[in-house]
């Protein structure tokens, strides 16, 4: 989780536009969530927790999108 938070900080401080930063964060989330159909419950739960951390970071860059993501993470 420490590596993920460090990567998110690097993205936030990259100097890109808010759109570029959030797009990069979404790509990171996609990589984390790409578990395949045979994933164990523990792996799915860990991916969900990491996604929540990513969504909180997105909320710091774009509060409107981040809030929607956090509210709908279980859907």
NORRA-V794612 format. One record per residue. N is the residue number from 1. RES is the residue in three letters. PSI is psi in degrees with one decimal (999 if undefined). Layout:
BEGIN
{{N:RES:PSI} {N:RES:PSI}}
END
This chain:
BEGIN
{{1:UNK:-32.7} {2:UNK:-41.8} {3:UNK:-38.9} {4:UNK:-47.4} {5:UNK:-37.4} {6:UNK:-44.0} {7:UNK:-41.4} {8:UNK:-40.4} {9:UNK:-42.6} {10:UNK:-42.0} {11:UNK:-44.0} {12:UNK:-33.3} {13:UNK:12.6} {14:UNK:-17.4} {15:UNK:2.1} {16:UNK:171.7} {17:UNK:163.3} {18:UNK:-39.3} {19:UNK:-45.3} {20:UNK:-40.1} {21:UNK:-47.7} {22:UNK:-37.6} {23:UNK:-42.3} {24:UNK:-38.2} {25:UNK:-38.6} {26:UNK:-38.7} {27:UNK:-39.3} {28:UNK:-43.0} {29:UNK:-40.7} {30:UNK:-42.7} {31:UNK:-40.6} {32:UNK:-38.6} {33:UNK:-10.0} {34:UNK:78.9} {35:UNK:-20.2} {36:UNK:167.9} {37:UNK:-18.5} {38:UNK:18.0} {39:UNK:142.1} {40:UNK:155.7} {41:UNK:-37.1} {42:UNK:-40.6} {43:UNK:-38.6} {44:UNK:-43.1} {45:UNK:-40.7} {46:UNK:-42.0} {47:UNK:-39.6} {48:UNK:-41.4} {49:UNK:-40.6} {50:UNK:-37.8} {51:UNK:-39.6} {52:UNK:-40.5} {53:UNK:-41.9} {54:UNK:-43.6} {55:UNK:-35.5} {56:UNK:-37.2} {57:UNK:-38.8} {58:UNK:-38.7} {59:UNK:-28.9} {60:UNK:-30.1} {61:UNK:-43.7} {62:UNK:91.2} {63:UNK:-36.8} {64:UNK:-50.2} {65:UNK:-44.4} {66:UNK:-42.5} {67:UNK:-42.8} {68:UNK:-42.3} {69:UNK:-46.6} {70:UNK:-40.9} {71:UNK:-27.4} {72:UNK:19.8} {73:UNK:-29.2} {74:UNK:-5.0} {75:UNK:999}}
END
